[in-house]
Amino acid sequence: MIEDRDIEAERPYLFRYALAQLRERDAADEAVQETLLAALESRASFSGKSTLRTWLTSILRFKLIDALRRKGKEKLFESLEDEADDGDFDGLFSRDGHWREPVKAWSGPEQSLVSRQFWEVFEQCSEVMPRRTAMVFVMREVMGMEIAEICKNLEITATNCSVLLYRARMSLRECFSIRWSREASV
C-alpha cells in the first residue's frame, strides 16, 4: 500500500507538468490537488505495475483534460489574431529552404529529456509562445492526445491544429537552440 508521504512527494513534479500545460499557477495547483485527492481515495487500486509517478501522471492527464474542457467552454482562449505569423520563421531558413544555422548537437538526448534542466528550459520556451500554440503542443506531444481529440476539446479545425503544432515546433527549436546551450554551459 502506498503511503500519503509517497504520494505527496510527487507534488513538485506533478505541478511542473500541470503548469507546462495550463500555464496558470492556480489552475495547475487545482489540477494537482484534484489528482492527489483522487490518488488518496483510490490508492487501493494502485497495482504496482507502473511507478507511482506514472500512475499519478496518468490521473493528472485526465484532470488536465477536464480543466482544458472547462476553459474551452468559458472561451478563455486568445483569438487567432494573437497567434504568431508564419513569416516570423522566414529568417531561420535560406532561400533554398535549408536552416541558416544547423542545430547544435545535444549530448545524451534521453538523459536530457528526463532531466529537470530540460523541463525548466521547456517551460521557459513554452511561456514565450502564444498560449493556444503552447497548449496544442503540450496536448499532442506531452499528453499524447490525438489531433481529433485536441480539435474537439479546443473547438478548432484539424488544419488549424496542424498549423499551431508547426508553429510550436519552430518556436521550440529556435528557443532551445538559444537557451539550451546557455543552460548547458551553466
matplotlib code that plots the C-alpha trace (Angstrom):
import matplotlib.pyplot as plt

x = [0.0, 1.3, 1.8, 0.5, 4.0, 5.0, 2.1, 2.8, 6.5, 5.4, 3.6, 6.5, 6.8, 3.1, 2.9, 5.6, 3.8, 0.5, 2.0, 3.6, 0.1, -2.1, 0.3, -1.6, -0.3, -3.8, -5.2, -2.1, -2.3, -6.0, -5.4, -2.6, -4.8, -7.6, -5.0, -3.6, -7.1, -8.1, -5.0, -5.5, -9.1, -8.2, -4.8, -6.0, -6.4, -2.7, -1.4, 2.3, 2.5, 3.9, 5.8, 3.9, 4.9, 3.5, 0.2, -0.1, 0.7, -2.0, -4.5, -3.2, -3.6, -7.4, -7.6, -5.8, -8.1, -11.1, -9.5, -8.9, -12.5, -13.7, -11.5, -12.8, -16.4, -15.5, -14.0, -10.8, -8.6, -7.0, -8.1, -6.2, -5.1, -2.8, -1.0, 2.4, 2.6, 4.3, 6.5, 8.2, 10.2, 11.3, 14.6, 15.5, 15.8, 17.9, 16.4, 16.9, 14.8, 17.7, 18.3, 20.6, 22.3, 22.5, 21.0, 23.7, 24.2, 22.9, 24.7, 22.5, 19.0, 17.5, 19.2, 18.2, 14.6, 14.2, 16.4, 15.0, 17.1, 15.3, 11.8, 12.9, 14.0, 10.9, 8.7, 10.7, 10.3, 6.6, 6.0, 7.2, 4.8, 1.2, -1.0, -3.0, 0.1, 1.8, -1.4, -1.9, 1.8, 1.6, -1.7, -0.2, 3.4, 3.4, 0.0, -0.2, -3.7, -4.9, -5.4, -9.2, -9.4, -7.5, -9.7, -12.8, -11.6, -10.4, -13.1, -10.6, -10.1, -7.5, -5.8, -5.6, -4.3, -1.5, -0.5, -0.3, 1.8, 4.1, 4.5, 5.1, 7.9, 9.6, 9.4, 10.7, 13.5, 14.6, 14.2, 16.0, 18.9, 19.4, 18.5, 19.7, 23.3, 23.1, 21.7, 24.2, 27.1, 26.0]
y = [0.0, 3.4, 5.9, 9.5, 10.9, 8.9, 10.5, 14.0, 13.7, 13.7, 17.1, 19.2, 17.0, 17.0, 20.8, 21.4, 19.0, 20.8, 24.2, 23.4, 22.6, 25.1, 28.0, 29.3, 28.6, 28.5, 26.2, 23.9, 23.8, 22.9, 20.1, 18.7, 18.9, 17.0, 14.5, 13.9, 13.6, 11.1, 9.1, 9.1, 8.0, 5.2, 4.1, 0.6, 0.3, 1.0, -2.4, -1.5, -2.5, 1.0, 3.5, 5.7, 8.8, 7.2, 6.3, 9.8, 11.4, 9.4, 10.6, 14.2, 13.9, 13.3, 16.2, 18.4, 17.4, 18.3, 21.7, 22.3, 21.4, 23.9, 26.6, 25.8, 26.2, 29.5, 30.7, 31.9, 31.2, 34.1, 34.9, 33.6, 37.2, 36.9, 33.9, 34.3, 34.9, 32.1, 34.8, 35.1, 32.0, 33.0, 34.3, 30.9, 29.5, 30.2, 30.8, 27.1, 26.1, 24.9, 26.0, 29.1, 27.7, 24.0, 22.7, 22.3, 18.7, 17.8, 15.1, 12.3, 13.3, 10.6, 11.9, 15.5, 14.6, 13.4, 16.0, 18.9, 21.2, 20.2, 20.8, 24.2, 25.2, 23.7, 25.8, 29.0, 28.3, 27.5, 30.7, 32.8, 31.1, 32.2, 30.4, 28.4, 27.3, 26.0, 24.4, 22.4, 21.3, 20.0, 18.3, 16.5, 15.8, 15.7, 14.3, 12.2, 13.2, 12.6, 15.6, 14.8, 14.9, 18.2, 19.7, 18.7, 20.0, 23.3, 23.7, 24.2, 22.5, 19.9, 22.3, 24.9, 22.3, 21.3, 24.9, 25.5, 22.4, 23.6, 27.0, 25.4, 23.2, 26.0, 28.2, 25.5, 24.7, 28.3, 28.8, 25.6, 26.4, 29.6, 28.6, 25.0, 25.9, 28.7, 26.3, 23.6, 25.9, 26.9]
z = [0.0, -0.9, 1.9, 2.0, 2.1, -1.1, -2.9, -1.5, -2.5, -6.2, -5.9, -7.3, -10.4, -11.0, -10.5, -13.1, -15.5, -15.0, -15.2, -18.5, -19.9, -18.2, -17.9, -14.9, -11.4, -9.8, -12.4, -12.2, -8.4, -8.6, -11.0, -8.8, -5.7, -7.6, -8.7, -5.2, -3.7, -6.4, -5.8, -2.0, -2.5, -4.9, -3.7, -3.2, -6.9, -7.5, -8.6, -8.8, -12.5, -13.1, -11.0, -8.6, -10.7, -13.9, -12.1, -10.7, -14.1, -15.8, -13.2, -13.7, -17.5, -17.1, -14.7, -17.2, -20.0, -17.7, -16.9, -20.6, -21.5, -18.8, -20.3, -23.7, -22.5, -20.9, -24.2, -22.5, -25.5, -27.2, -30.7, -33.7, -34.4, -31.4, -32.9, -34.4, -38.2, -40.1, -41.6, -38.2, -39.1, -42.5, -41.2, -39.9, -43.5, -46.5, -50.0, -50.8, -47.7, -45.5, -42.0, -41.9, -38.8, -38.1, -34.8, -32.2, -31.2, -27.7, -25.8, -24.4, -25.6, -23.5, -20.3, -21.3, -21.7, -18.2, -16.6, -14.6, -16.7, -19.8, -18.3, -17.0, -20.5, -22.0, -19.6, -20.4, -24.1, -23.9, -22.0, -24.9, -27.3, -27.8, -25.2, -27.7, -29.6, -26.4, -25.3, -28.5, -28.5, -24.9, -25.5, -28.6, -27.7, -23.9, -23.1, -26.3, -27.3, -30.8, -33.1, -33.4, -29.6, -29.4, -32.1, -30.2, -26.9, -28.2, -30.9, -33.7, -37.1, -37.9, -40.3, -37.6, -35.1, -37.6, -38.1, -34.4, -34.0, -36.7, -35.1, -31.7, -33.1, -34.9, -31.9, -29.6, -32.0, -32.1, -28.3, -27.4, -29.7, -27.7, -24.2, -24.1, -24.9, -22.3, -19.6, -20.5, -20.0, -16.5]

ax = plt.figure().add_subplot(projection="3d")
ax.plot(x, y, z, "-o")
ax.set_aspect("equal")
plt.show()
